[in-house]
Amino acid sequence: MVSVKVDRRLDVRGKVCPYPTGDTREALLEMRVGEILEVVTDYYPARQTIPALMEDLGYPCELIDGDQPVFRFIIQKTR
């Protein structure tokens, strides 16, 4: 999924709970089915909270650069 065209980028660096997860949910609500969201963050707990939310929503989610201080998620809105 990493090599796909990103339709929207969300930069939540410097934000802490609940904003990275909440902002991600809000961005997805504004997007159309099939679009790809890239979320950039430096909030360590988001490594668990964002994938957990995406699992609940049924959206594929891939963590990129998870071992770096700034990492990102690629999420596809599927419904």
N, C-alpha and C positions, 0 to 999 in steps of 0.2 A: 504493500500500500504506500510505501515511502516515495516512490517515483511518480505519483499522481500529481495532477495540477491542483494546487491549493486555491480554493475559492475565497477563503477569508482567513485572516490572521488575527489572533487575539494575543496581545502581550500583557501578561499579568505579573511581570517581574516586579518584585518589591511589595506585592500584596500578600496578605496572610489570610487564613481562614476567617470567614467563609468565602472570601472573594474569588480565589482561583476556580473553585468548583461552581459557585453560583454564577459567576460571569460566563463560564463555559456553557452552563445550562441555558442561560439567557441568549447567548450567541446562537446556539443550536435552534432555539425556538424561532429565531428570525430567519433561519436558513431554509432552503428548499431541499426536498428529498434528493439524495444523490450528491449533494455538495460536500466538499471536504473542508474541514476546519483544522487549522494549525494553532495550537496553544503553546506559547512560550512562557516558561515560569522558572523561578529559582526557589520556590517554596517546597522544601523536601517532602512534607506530608502529602502533597498533591500526587506523588508517585503512587499513593494508595487510593486517595479519595476520588481522583478523576477516573481512573480505570473502574473503580467500584460503581460510580454513577453510570458510566457508559455500559457496564454490564447490566445494570438495572434497566437502562433505556433500550438495550439491544443494539447499540451502535458499536461497530468495530473501532478499536482504539489501539494505537501502537505508540509505545514510548521510544523516543529517539534520544540518543546521548544521555541516557539515564545515569551514567557514571560521572557526568560533568556537573559543575555548579549551576549552569543554566541548561535546562533540558526542554524538550518539547514533546507534544503529543500530536499525532495525526489521527483525526476522527472523521468518520464518514457518517453523515446523517442518512439512515436507511429507511426511515418511515416518518 
